[in-house]
C-alpha cells in the first residue's frame, strides 16, 4: 500500500482504513504522534515508537553519561505515567499504604 486517500469530514475528523492501520502496526488505544517533516509532509507513528526511536538515537549518539542517565530516568518516569494512564486502579506506594491503613482501620475498628 503506497497511496491512501482519506476524506476529512465536516467536523475535521478522518478515519484511517483498517488496512492502513494494520500496515502501520496501529492498534486500538494507541496514541499517535504526527510530526511535520517539511511543508505539508508529515510522519505518523505511535507514541511508544517515537519514544523508542528517540531513545535509540540518544543511546547511539556521543551523548555524555549524565545525559544518558537523565534520558533513562525520564524514560522510566514516562513509562510509569503511561502505566498510570492505562490502569485506572494503579496507585502509588503512598496511596497504597494509605488505602491499606484505612482498610485495616475499618476491619479492626481502630
PDB file as gemmi writes it, atoms N, CA and C in Angstrom:
CRYST1    1.000    1.000    1.000  90.00  90.00  90.00 P 1                      
ATOM      1  N   UNK A   1       0.864  -1.169   0.000  1.00  0.00           N  
ATOM      2  CA  UNK A   1       0.000   0.000   0.000  1.00  0.00           C  
ATOM      3  C   UNK A   1       0.907   1.229   0.000  1.00  0.00           C  
ATOM      4  N   UNK A   2       0.831   2.017  -1.051  1.00  0.00           N  
ATOM      5  CA  UNK A   2       1.705   3.182  -1.120  1.00  0.00           C  
ATOM      6  C   UNK A   2       0.932   4.496  -1.065  1.00  0.00           C  
ATOM      7  N   UNK A   3      -0.291   4.517  -1.573  1.00  0.00           N  
ATOM      8  CA  UNK A   3      -1.081   5.748  -1.548  1.00  0.00           C  
ATOM      9  C   UNK A   3      -2.472   5.424  -1.019  1.00  0.00           C  
ATOM     10  N   UNK A   4      -2.916   6.218  -0.059  1.00  0.00           N  
ATOM     11  CA  UNK A   4      -4.255   6.057   0.507  1.00  0.00           C  
ATOM     12  C   UNK A   4      -4.896   7.430   0.528  1.00  0.00           C  
ATOM     13  N   UNK A   5      -6.115   7.525   0.034  1.00  0.00           N  
ATOM     14  CA  UNK A   5      -6.847   8.792   0.107  1.00  0.00           C  
ATOM     15  C   UNK A   5      -7.762   8.763   1.314  1.00  0.00           C  
ATOM     16  N   UNK A   6      -7.754   9.850   2.072  1.00  0.00           N  
ATOM     17  CA  UNK A   6      -8.620   9.989   3.239  1.00  0.00           C  
ATOM     18  C   UNK A   6      -9.471  11.234   3.054  1.00  0.00           C  
ATOM     19  N   UNK A   7     -10.707  11.166   3.490  1.00  0.00           N  
ATOM     20  CA  UNK A   7     -11.592  12.325   3.428  1.00  0.00           C  
ATOM     21  C   UNK A   7     -11.705  12.948   4.817  1.00  0.00           C  
ATOM     22  N   UNK A   8     -11.637  14.271   4.857  1.00  0.00           N  
ATOM     23  CA  UNK A   8     -11.826  14.988   6.106  1.00  0.00           C  
ATOM     24  C   UNK A   8     -13.292  15.351   6.200  1.00  0.00           C  
ATOM     25  N   UNK A   9     -13.920  14.932   7.291  1.00  0.00           N  
ATOM     26  CA  UNK A   9     -15.349  15.172   7.491  1.00  0.00           C  
ATOM     27  C   UNK A   9     -15.594  16.612   7.937  1.00  0.00           C  
ATOM     28  N   UNK A  10     -16.861  16.984   8.049  1.00  0.00           N  
ATOM     29  CA  UNK A  10     -17.246  18.350   8.400  1.00  0.00           C  
ATOM     30  C   UNK A  10     -16.629  18.836   9.705  1.00  0.00           C  
ATOM     31  N   UNK A  11     -16.548  17.973  10.694  1.00  0.00           N  
ATOM     32  CA  UNK A  11     -16.007  18.372  11.990  1.00  0.00           C  
ATOM     33  C   UNK A  11     -14.489  18.202  12.065  1.00  0.00           C  
ATOM     34  N   UNK A  12     -13.853  17.998  10.923  1.00  0.00           N  
ATOM     35  CA  UNK A  12     -12.402  17.889  10.878  1.00  0.00           C  
ATOM     36  C   UNK A  12     -11.872  16.502  11.186  1.00  0.00           C  
ATOM     37  N   UNK A  13     -12.730  15.533  11.250  1.00  0.00           N  
ATOM     38  CA  UNK A  13     -12.312  14.173  11.574  1.00  0.00           C  
ATOM     39  C   UNK A  13     -12.046  13.374  10.312  1.00  0.00           C  
ATOM     40  N   UNK A  14     -11.178  12.380  10.470  1.00  0.00           N  
ATOM     41  CA  UNK A  14     -10.919  11.440   9.390  1.00  0.00           C  
ATOM     42  C   UNK A  14     -10.737  10.061  10.010  1.00  0.00           C  
ATOM     43  N   UNK A  15     -10.899   9.037   9.208  1.00  0.00           N  
ATOM     44  CA  UNK A  15     -10.778   7.667   9.677  1.00  0.00           C  
ATOM     45  C   UNK A  15      -9.649   7.001   8.900  1.00  0.00           C  
ATOM     46  N   UNK A  16      -8.777   6.300   9.636  1.00  0.00           N  
ATOM     47  CA  UNK A  16      -7.725   5.539   8.979  1.00  0.00           C  
ATOM     48  C   UNK A  16      -8.286   4.165   8.634  1.00  0.00           C  
ATOM     49  N   UNK A  17      -8.269   3.788   7.365  1.00  0.00           N  
ATOM     50  CA  UNK A  17      -8.783   2.469   6.983  1.00  0.00           C  
ATOM     51  C   UNK A  17      -8.031   1.360   7.725  1.00  0.00           C  
ATOM     52  N   UNK A  18      -8.727   0.256   7.980  1.00  0.00           N  
ATOM     53  CA  UNK A  18      -8.146  -0.863   8.721  1.00  0.00           C  
ATOM     54  C   UNK A  18      -6.865  -1.348   8.059  1.00  0.00           C  
ATOM     55  N   UNK A  19      -6.861  -1.419   6.734  1.00  0.00           N  
ATOM     56  CA  UNK A  19      -5.656  -1.899   6.040  1.00  0.00           C  
ATOM     57  C   UNK A  19      -4.458  -0.986   6.299  1.00  0.00           C  
ATOM     58  N   UNK A  20      -4.695   0.316   6.405  1.00  0.00           N  
ATOM     59  CA  UNK A  20      -3.617   1.255   6.717  1.00  0.00           C  
ATOM     60  C   UNK A  20      -3.171   1.083   8.169  1.00  0.00           C  
ATOM     61  N   UNK A  21      -4.127   0.909   9.074  1.00  0.00           N  
ATOM     62  CA  UNK A  21      -3.790   0.688  10.480  1.00  0.00           C  
ATOM     63  C   UNK A  21      -2.922  -0.562  10.638  1.00  0.00           C  
ATOM     64  N   UNK A  22      -3.303  -1.628   9.946  1.00  0.00           N  
ATOM     65  CA  UNK A  22      -2.530  -2.874  10.022  1.00  0.00           C  
ATOM     66  C   UNK A  22      -1.136  -2.686   9.434  1.00  0.00           C  
ATOM     67  N   UNK A  23      -1.053  -2.014   8.289  1.00  0.00           N  
ATOM     68  CA  UNK A  23       0.240  -1.796   7.650  1.00  0.00           C  
ATOM     69  C   UNK A  23       1.177  -0.980   8.535  1.00  0.00           C  
ATOM     70  N   UNK A  24       0.603  -0.056   9.326  1.00  0.00           N  
ATOM     71  CA  UNK A  24       1.399   0.796  10.208  1.00  0.00           C  
ATOM     72  C   UNK A  24       1.609   0.179  11.587  1.00  0.00           C  
ATOM     73  N   UNK A  25       0.890  -0.900  11.866  1.00  0.00           N  
ATOM     74  CA  UNK A  25       1.001  -1.535  13.177  1.00  0.00           C  
ATOM     75  C   UNK A  25       0.243  -0.805  14.268  1.00  0.00           C  
ATOM     76  N   UNK A  26      -0.743   0.015  13.890  1.00  0.00           N  
ATOM     77  CA  UNK A  26      -1.545   0.743  14.875  1.00  0.00           C  
ATOM     78  C   UNK A  26      -2.592  -0.190  15.466  1.00  0.00           C  
ATOM     79  N   UNK A  27      -2.775  -0.076  16.784  1.00  0.00           N  
ATOM     80  CA  UNK A  27      -3.772  -0.891  17.471  1.00  0.00           C  
ATOM     81  C   UNK A  27      -4.751   0.021  18.196  1.00  0.00           C  
ATOM     82  N   UNK A  28      -5.958  -0.474  18.481  1.00  0.00           N  
ATOM     83  CA  UNK A  28      -6.916   0.346  19.237  1.00  0.00           C  
ATOM     84  C   UNK A  28      -6.288   0.809  20.556  1.00  0.00           C  
ATOM     85  N   UNK A  29      -6.472   2.073  20.870  1.00  0.00           N  
ATOM     86  CA  UNK A  29      -5.930   2.631  22.102  1.00  0.00           C  
ATOM     87  C   UNK A  29      -4.563   3.280  21.936  1.00  0.00           C  
ATOM     88  N   UNK A  30      -3.901   3.054  20.797  1.00  0.00           N  
ATOM     89  CA  UNK A  30      -2.596   3.689  20.574  1.00  0.00           C  
ATOM     90  C   UNK A  30      -2.757   5.201  20.498  1.00  0.00           C  
ATOM     91  N   UNK A  31      -1.774   5.913  21.029  1.00  0.00           N  
ATOM     92  CA  UNK A  31      -1.698   7.354  20.856  1.00  0.00           C  
ATOM     93  C   UNK A  31      -0.762   7.595  19.681  1.00  0.00           C  
ATOM     94  N   UNK A  32      -1.221   8.377  18.717  1.00  0.00           N  
ATOM     95  CA  UNK A  32      -0.420   8.633  17.525  1.00  0.00           C  
ATOM     96  C   UNK A  32       0.233  10.006  17.610  1.00  0.00           C  
ATOM     97  N   UNK A  33       1.474  10.056  17.172  1.00  0.00           N  
ATOM     98  CA  UNK A  33       2.238  11.298  17.107  1.00  0.00           C  
ATOM     99  C   UNK A  33       2.338  11.679  15.638  1.00  0.00           C  
ATOM    100  N   UNK A  34       1.976  12.912  15.334  1.00  0.00           N  
ATOM    101  CA  UNK A  34       2.076  13.424  13.969  1.00  0.00           C  
ATOM    102  C   UNK A  34       3.137  14.512  13.983  1.00  0.00           C  
ATOM    103  N   UNK A  35       4.176  14.314  13.191  1.00  0.00           N  
ATOM    104  CA  UNK A  35       5.296  15.252  13.152  1.00  0.00           C  
ATOM    105  C   UNK A  35       5.471  15.785  11.736  1.00  0.00           C  
ATOM    106  N   UNK A  36       5.515  17.104  11.615  1.00  0.00           N  
ATOM    107  CA  UNK A  36       5.724  17.709  10.302  1.00  0.00           C  
ATOM    108  C   UNK A  36       7.204  17.624   9.966  1.00  0.00           C  
ATOM    109  N   UNK A  37       7.522  17.020   8.823  1.00  0.00           N  
ATOM    110  CA  UNK A  37       8.915  16.875   8.420  1.00  0.00           C  
ATOM    111  C   UNK A  37       9.319  17.902   7.368  1.00  0.00           C  
ATOM    112  N   UNK A  38       8.338  18.468   6.678  1.00  0.00           N  
ATOM    113  CA  UNK A  38       8.558  19.578   5.747  1.00  0.00           C  
ATOM    114  C   UNK A  38       7.185  20.172   5.464  1.00  0.00           C  
ATOM    115  N   UNK A  39       7.143  21.237   4.710  1.00  0.00           N  
ATOM    116  CA  UNK A  39       5.863  21.891   4.437  1.00  0.00           C  
ATOM    117  C   UNK A  39       4.828  20.913   3.899  1.00  0.00           C  
ATOM    118  N   UNK A  40       3.812  20.655   4.696  1.00  0.00           N  
ATOM    119  CA  UNK A  40       2.717  19.801   4.270  1.00  0.00           C  
ATOM    120  C   UNK A  40       3.007  18.318   4.258  1.00  0.00           C  
ATOM    121  N   UNK A  41       4.174  17.888   4.735  1.00  0.00           N  
ATOM    122  CA  UNK A  41       4.521  16.458   4.787  1.00  0.00           C  
ATOM    123  C   UNK A  41       4.673  16.063   6.247  1.00  0.00           C  
ATOM    124  N   UNK A  42       4.047  14.953   6.607  1.00  0.00           N  
ATOM    125  CA  UNK A  42       4.001  14.536   7.991  1.00  0.00           C  
ATOM    126  C   UNK A  42       4.374  13.066   8.138  1.00  0.00           C  
ATOM    127  N   UNK A  43       4.860  12.730   9.319  1.00  0.00           N  
ATOM    128  CA  UNK A  43       5.117  11.339   9.689  1.00  0.00           C  
ATOM    129  C   UNK A  43       4.179  11.031  10.849  1.00  0.00           C  
ATOM    130  N   UNK A  44       3.506   9.875  10.770  1.00  0.00           N  
ATOM    131  CA  UNK A  44       2.592   9.444  11.825  1.00  0.00           C  
ATOM    132  C   UNK A  44       3.138   8.144  12.394  1.00  0.00           C  
ATOM    133  N   UNK A  45       3.334   8.118  13.722  1.00  0.00           N  
ATOM    134  CA  UNK A  45       3.795   6.907  14.386  1.00  0.00           C  
ATOM    135  C   UNK A  45       3.221   6.837  15.788  1.00  0.00           C  
ATOM    136  N   UNK A  46       3.273   5.659  16.371  1.00  0.00           N  
ATOM    137  CA  UNK A  46       2.745   5.534  17.723  1.00  0.00           C  
ATOM    138  C   UNK A  46       3.662   6.275  18.692  1.00  0.00           C  
ATOM    139  N   UNK A  47       3.081   6.679  19.789  1.00  0.00           N  
ATOM    140  CA  UNK A  47       3.846   7.395  20.810  1.00  0.00           C  
ATOM    141  C   UNK A  47       4.989   6.522  21.328  1.00  0.00           C  
ATOM    142  N   UNK A  48       4.694   5.240  21.535  1.00  0.00           N  
ATOM    143  CA  UNK A  48       5.710   4.318  22.029  1.00  0.00           C  
ATOM    144  C   UNK A  48       6.868   4.195  21.046  1.00  0.00           C  
ATOM    145  N   UNK A  49       6.544   4.122  19.735  1.00  0.00           N  
ATOM    146  CA  UNK A  49       7.596   4.020  18.721  1.00  0.00           C  
ATOM    147  C   UNK A  49       8.423   5.295  18.665  1.00  0.00           C  
ATOM    148  N   UNK A  50       7.783   6.453  18.818  1.00  0.00           N  
ATOM    149  CA  UNK A  50       8.504   7.723  18.809  1.00  0.00           C  
ATOM    150  C   UNK A  50       9.482   7.779  19.976  1.00  0.00           C  
ATOM    151  N   UNK A  51       9.012   7.395  21.158  1.00  0.00           N  
ATOM    152  CA  UNK A  51       9.879   7.387  22.343  1.00  0.00           C  
ATOM    153  C   UNK A  51      11.039   6.424  22.119  1.00  0.00           C  
ATOM    154  N   UNK A  52      10.734   5.240  21.578  1.00  0.00           N  
ATOM    155  CA  UNK A  52      11.777   4.239  21.326  1.00  0.00           C  
ATOM    156  C   UNK A  52      12.816   4.763  20.337  1.00  0.00           C  
ATOM    157  N   UNK A  53      12.372   5.413  19.273  1.00  0.00           N  
ATOM    158  CA  UNK A  53      13.328   5.910  18.275  1.00  0.00           C  
ATOM    159  C   UNK A  53      14.193   7.033  18.848  1.00  0.00           C  
ATOM    160  N   UNK A  54      13.604   7.896  19.675  1.00  0.00           N  
ATOM    161  CA  UNK A  54      14.393   8.946  20.327  1.00  0.00           C  
ATOM    162  C   UNK A  54      15.408   8.340  21.291  1.00  0.00           C  
ATOM    163  N   UNK A  55      14.972   7.320  22.015  1.00  0.00           N  
ATOM    164  CA  UNK A  55      15.852   6.633  22.955  1.00  0.00           C  
ATOM    165  C   UNK A  55      17.025   5.984  22.221  1.00  0.00           C  
ATOM    166  N   UNK A  56      16.720   5.280  21.129  1.00  0.00           N  
ATOM    167  CA  UNK A  56      17.772   4.626  20.347  1.00  0.00           C  
ATOM    168  C   UNK A  56      18.754   5.647  19.789  1.00  0.00           C  
ATOM    169  N   UNK A  57      18.240   6.750  19.311  1.00  0.00           N  
ATOM    170  CA  UNK A  57      19.096   7.804  18.758  1.00  0.00           C  
ATOM    171  C   UNK A  57      20.017   8.357  19.831  1.00  0.00           C  
ATOM    172  N   UNK A  58      19.467   8.597  21.022  1.00  0.00           N  
ATOM    173  CA  UNK A  58      20.268   9.147  22.116  1.00  0.00           C  
ATOM    174  C   UNK A  58      21.332   8.154  22.573  1.00  0.00           C  
ATOM    175  N   UNK A  59      20.981   6.880  22.636  1.00  0.00           N  
ATOM    176  CA  UNK A  59      21.912   5.877  23.145  1.00  0.00           C  
ATOM    177  C   UNK A  59      23.031   5.565  22.149  1.00  0.00           C  
ATOM    178  N   UNK A  60      22.807   5.807  20.870  1.00  0.00           N  
ATOM    179  CA  UNK A  60      23.841   5.536  19.876  1.00  0.00           C  
ATOM    180  C   UNK A  60      24.667   6.779  19.563  1.00  0.00           C  
ATOM    181  N   UNK A  61      24.249   7.913  20.094  1.00  0.00           N  
ATOM    182  CA  UNK A  61      25.000   9.143  19.845  1.00  0.00           C  
ATOM    183  C   UNK A  61      26.170   9.232  20.817  1.00  0.00           C  
ATOM    184  N   UNK A  62      26.935  10.274  20.700  1.00  0.00           N  
ATOM    185  CA  UNK A  62      28.065  10.505  21.585  1.00  0.00           C  
ATOM    186  C   UNK A  62      27.641  11.273  22.829  1.00  0.00           C  
ATOM    187  N   UNK A  63      26.419  11.044  23.275  1.00  0.00           N  
ATOM    188  CA  UNK A  63      25.902  11.752  24.450  1.00  0.00           C  
ATOM    189  C   UNK A  63      26.725  11.376  25.673  1.00  0.00           C  
ATOM    190  N   UNK A  64      26.865  12.324  26.571  1.00  0.00           N  
ATOM    191  CA  UNK A  64      27.619  12.066  27.790  1.00  0.00           C  
ATOM    192  C   UNK A  64      26.853  11.094  28.679  1.00  0.00           C  
ATOM    193  N   UNK A  65      27.555  10.499  29.631  1.00  0.00           N  
ATOM    194  CA  UNK A  65      26.933   9.553  30.549  1.00  0.00           C  
ATOM    195  C   UNK A  65      25.801  10.194  31.327  1.00  0.00           C  
ATOM    196  N   UNK A  66      25.994  11.439  31.772  1.00  0.00           N  
ATOM    197  CA  UNK A  66      24.940  12.092  32.540  1.00  0.00           C  
ATOM    198  C   UNK A  66      23.692  12.309  31.687  1.00  0.00           C  
ATOM    199  N   UNK A  67      23.870  12.580  30.411  1.00  0.00           N  
ATOM    200  CA  UNK A  67      22.728  12.740  29.506  1.00  0.00           C  
ATOM    201  C   UNK A  67      21.992  11.413  29.374  1.00  0.00           C  
ATOM    202  N   UNK A  68      22.737  10.335  29.228  1.00  0.00           N  
ATOM    203  CA  UNK A  68      22.121   9.016  29.118  1.00  0.00           C  
ATOM    204  C   UNK A  68      21.370   8.659  30.399  1.00  0.00           C  
ATOM    205  N   UNK A  69      21.941   9.000  31.542  1.00  0.00           N  
ATOM    206  CA  UNK A  69      21.269   8.729  32.815  1.00  0.00           C  
ATOM    207  C   UNK A  69      19.982   9.536  32.911  1.00  0.00           C  
ATOM    208  N   UNK A  70      20.043  10.786  32.504  1.00  0.00           N  
ATOM    209  CA  UNK A  70      18.865  11.640  32.526  1.00  0.00           C  
ATOM    210  C   UNK A  70      17.780  11.087  31.600  1.00  0.00           C  
ATOM    211  N   UNK A  71      18.170  10.648  30.414  1.00  0.00           N  
ATOM    212  CA  UNK A  71      17.214  10.069  29.474  1.00  0.00           C  
ATOM    213  C   UNK A  71      16.613   8.779  30.025  1.00  0.00           C  
ATOM    214  N   UNK A  72      17.436   7.963  30.664  1.00  0.00           N  
ATOM    215  CA  UNK A  72      16.929   6.725  31.250  1.00  0.00           C  
ATOM    216  C   UNK A  72      15.911   7.034  32.343  1.00  0.00           C  
ATOM    217  N   UNK A  73      16.231   8.032  33.191  1.00  0.00           N  
ATOM    218  CA  UNK A  73      15.318   8.428  34.260  1.00  0.00           C  
ATOM    219  C   UNK A  73      14.008   8.940  33.665  1.00  0.00           C  
ATOM    220  N   UNK A  74      14.110   9.794  32.659  1.00  0.00           N  
ATOM    221  CA  UNK A  74      12.920  10.363  32.025  1.00  0.00           C  
ATOM    222  C   UNK A  74      12.087   9.273  31.352  1.00  0.00           C  
ATOM    223  N   UNK A  75      12.753   8.310  30.741  1.00  0.00           N  
ATOM    224  CA  UNK A  75      12.051   7.201  30.108  1.00  0.00           C  
ATOM    225  C   UNK A  75      11.279   6.389  31.147  1.00  0.00           C  
ATOM    226  N   UNK A  76      11.906   6.117  32.277  1.00  0.00           N  
ATOM    227  CA  UNK A  76      11.230   5.375  33.347  1.00  0.00           C  
ATOM    228  C   UNK A  76      10.039   6.153  33.892  1.00  0.00           C  
ATOM    229  N   UNK A  77      10.199   7.469  34.042  1.00  0.00           N  
ATOM    230  CA  UNK A  77       9.083   8.306  34.501  1.00  0.00           C  
ATOM    231  C   UNK A  77       7.929   8.259  33.508  1.00  0.00           C  
ATOM    232  N   UNK A  78       8.255   8.295  32.222  1.00  0.00           N  
ATOM    233  CA  UNK A  78       7.226   8.267  31.184  1.00  0.00           C  
ATOM    234  C   UNK A  78       6.512   6.918  31.170  1.00  0.00           C  
ATOM    235  N   UNK A  79       7.250   5.831  31.339  1.00  0.00           N  
ATOM    236  CA  UNK A  79       6.634   4.506  31.399  1.00  0.00           C  
ATOM    237  C   UNK A  79       5.667   4.419  32.578  1.00  0.00           C  
ATOM    238  N   UNK A  80       6.079   4.954  33.727  1.00  0.00           N  
ATOM    239  CA  UNK A  80       5.208   4.946  34.903  1.00  0.00           C  
ATOM    240  C   UNK A  80       3.957   5.784  34.649  1.00  0.00           C  
ATOM    241  N   UNK A  81       4.130   6.943  34.008  1.00  0.00           N  
ATOM    242  CA  UNK A  81       2.984   7.806  33.698  1.00  0.00           C  
ATOM    243  C   UNK A  81       2.016   7.088  32.766  1.00  0.00           C  
ATOM    244  N   UNK A  82       2.546   6.413  31.751  1.00  0.00           N  
ATOM    245  CA  UNK A  82       1.693   5.676  30.818  1.00  0.00           C  
ATOM    246  C   UNK A  82       0.979   4.529  31.526  1.00  0.00           C  
ATOM    247  N   UNK A  83       1.666   3.878  32.452  1.00  0.00           N  
ATOM    248  CA  UNK A  83       1.032   2.797  33.210  1.00  0.00           C  
ATOM    249  C   UNK A  83      -0.127   3.339  34.037  1.00  0.00           C  
ATOM    250  N   UNK A  84       0.075   4.499  34.656  1.00  0.00           N  
ATOM    251  CA  UNK A  84      -0.996   5.107  35.447  1.00  0.00           C  
ATOM    252  C   UNK A  84      -2.193   5.456  34.562  1.00  0.00           C  
ATOM    253  N   UNK A  85      -1.913   5.985  33.372  1.00  0.00           N  
ATOM    254  CA  UNK A  85      -2.996   6.375  32.467  1.00  0.00           C  
ATOM    255  C   UNK A  85      -3.758   5.171  31.945  1.00  0.00           C  
ATOM    256  N   UNK A  86      -3.039   4.077  31.695  1.00  0.00           N  
ATOM    257  CA  UNK A  86      -3.691   2.907  31.124  1.00  0.00           C  
ATOM    258  C   UNK A  86      -4.311   2.005  32.178  1.00  0.00           C  
ATOM    259  N   UNK A  87      -3.996   2.224  33.440  1.00  0.00           N  
ATOM    260  CA  UNK A  87      -4.522   1.399  34.515  1.00  0.00           C  
ATOM    261  C   UNK A  87      -5.140   2.301  35.578  1.00  0.00           C  
ATOM    262  N   UNK A  88      -6.451   2.552  35.496  1.00  0.00           N  
ATOM    263  CA  UNK A  88      -7.076   3.482  36.435  1.00  0.00           C  
ATOM    264  C   UNK A  88      -7.024   3.023  37.879  1.00  0.00           C  
ATOM    265  N   UNK A  89      -6.712   1.746  38.129  1.00  0.00           N  
ATOM    266  CA  UNK A  89      -6.627   1.270  39.508  1.00  0.00           C  
ATOM    267  C   UNK A  89      -5.207   1.355  40.051  1.00  0.00           C  
ATOM    268  N   UNK A  90      -4.271   1.823  39.235  1.00  0.00           N  
ATOM    269  CA  UNK A  90      -2.885   1.957  39.661  1.00  0.00           C  
ATOM    270  C   UNK A  90      -2.783   2.978  40.790  1.00  0.00           C  
ATOM    271  N   UNK A  91      -2.043   2.630  41.812  1.00  0.00           N  
ATOM    272  CA  UNK A  91      -1.845   3.554  42.931  1.00  0.00           C  
ATOM    273  C   UNK A  91      -0.370   3.635  43.258  1.00  0.00           C  
ATOM    274  N   UNK A  92       0.063   4.785  43.668  1.00  0.00           N  
ATOM    275  CA  UNK A  92       1.446   4.947  44.084  1.00  0.00           C  
ATOM    276  C   UNK A  92       1.642   4.242  45.411  1.00  0.00           C  
ATOM    277  N   UNK A  93       2.876   4.081  45.856  1.00  0.00           N  
ATOM    278  CA  UNK A  93       3.148   3.445  47.147  1.00  0.00           C  
ATOM    279  C   UNK A  93       2.455   4.177  48.276  1.00  0.00           C  
ATOM    280  N   UNK A  94       2.506   5.507  48.248  1.00  0.00           N  
ATOM    281  CA  UNK A  94       1.870   6.296  49.311  1.00  0.00           C  
ATOM    282  C   UNK A  94       0.365   6.073  49.314  1.00  0.00           C  
ATOM    283  N   UNK A  95      -0.245   6.057  48.133  1.00  0.00           N  
ATOM    284  CA  UNK A  95      -1.692   5.820  48.037  1.00  0.00           C  
ATOM    285  C   UNK A  95      -2.038   4.417  48.525  1.00  0.00           C  
ATOM    286  N   UNK A  96      -1.201   3.423  48.165  1.00  0.00           N  
ATOM    287  CA  UNK A  96      -1.448   2.049  48.584  1.00  0.00           C  
ATOM    288  C   UNK A  96      -1.370   1.914  50.095  1.00  0.00           C  
ATOM    289  N   UNK A  97      -0.365   2.545  50.703  1.00  0.00           N  
ATOM    290  CA  UNK A  97      -0.210   2.474  52.160  1.00  0.00           C  
ATOM    291  C   UNK A  97      -1.393   3.133  52.861  1.00  0.00           C  
ATOM    292  N   UNK A  98      -1.817   4.267  52.346  1.00  0.00           N  
ATOM    293  CA  UNK A  98      -2.947   4.982  52.944  1.00  0.00           C  
ATOM    294  C   UNK A  98      -4.219   4.145  52.824  1.00  0.00           C  
ATOM    295  N   UNK A  99      -4.418   3.537  51.658  1.00  0.00           N  
ATOM    296  CA  UNK A  99      -5.587   2.704  51.427  1.00  0.00           C  
ATOM    297  C   UNK A  99      -5.555   1.480  52.339  1.00  0.00           C  
ATOM    298  N   UNK A 100      -4.392   0.864  52.473  1.00  0.00           N  
ATOM    299  CA  UNK A 100      -4.256  -0.309  53.336  1.00  0.00           C  
ATOM    300  C   UNK A 100      -4.529   0.063  54.790  1.00  0.00           C  
ATOM    301  N   UNK A 101      -4.022   1.218  55.234  1.00  0.00           N  
ATOM    302  CA  UNK A 101      -4.251   1.669  56.605  1.00  0.00           C  
ATOM    303  C   UNK A 101      -5.738   1.905  56.844  1.00  0.00           C  
ATOM    304  N   UNK A 102      -6.419   2.507  55.891  1.00  0.00           N  
ATOM    305  CA  UNK A 102      -7.856   2.750  56.013  1.00  0.00           C  
ATOM    306  C   UNK A 102      -8.633   1.443  56.098  1.00  0.00           C  
ATOM    307  N   UNK A 103      -8.226   0.473  55.288  1.00  0.00           N  
ATOM    308  CA  UNK A 103      -8.884  -0.817  55.284  1.00  0.00           C  
ATOM    309  C   UNK A 103      -8.688  -1.534  56.620  1.00  0.00           C  
ATOM    310  N   UNK A 104      -7.473  -1.497  57.156  1.00  0.00           N  
ATOM    311  CA  UNK A 104      -7.198  -2.119  58.455  1.00  0.00           C  
ATOM    312  C   UNK A 104      -8.005  -1.445  59.564  1.00  0.00           C  
ATOM    313  N   UNK A 105      -8.096  -0.108  59.509  1.00  0.00           N  
ATOM    314  CA  UNK A 105      -8.885   0.623  60.497  1.00  0.00           C  
ATOM    315  C   UNK A 105     -10.343   0.191  60.447  1.00  0.00           C  
ATOM    316  N   UNK A 106     -10.863   0.020  59.236  1.00  0.00           N  
ATOM    317  CA  UNK A 106     -12.266  -0.377  59.083  1.00  0.00           C  
ATOM    318  C   UNK A 106     -12.504  -1.794  59.592  1.00  0.00           C  
ATOM    319  N   UNK A 107     -11.543  -2.685  59.314  1.00  0.00           N  
ATOM    320  CA  UNK A 107     -11.694  -4.083  59.723  1.00  0.00           C  
ATOM    321  C   UNK A 107     -11.567  -4.244  61.235  1.00  0.00           C  
ATOM    322  N   UNK A 108     -10.561  -3.583  61.811  1.00  0.00           N  
ATOM    323  CA  UNK A 108     -10.279  -3.771  63.230  1.00  0.00           C  
ATOM    324  C   UNK A 108     -10.894  -2.689  64.101  1.00  0.00           C  
ATOM    325  N   UNK A 109     -11.578  -1.732  63.484  1.00  0.00           N  
ATOM    326  CA  UNK A 109     -12.277  -0.693  64.236  1.00  0.00           C  
ATOM    327  C   UNK A 109     -11.376   0.219  65.038  1.00  0.00           C  
ATOM    328  N   UNK A 110     -10.204   0.479  64.572  1.00  0.00           N  
ATOM    329  CA  UNK A 110      -9.283   1.376  65.294  1.00  0.00           C  
ATOM    330  C   UNK A 110      -9.330   2.762  64.741  1.00  0.00           C  
TER     331      UNK A 110                                                      
END                                                                             
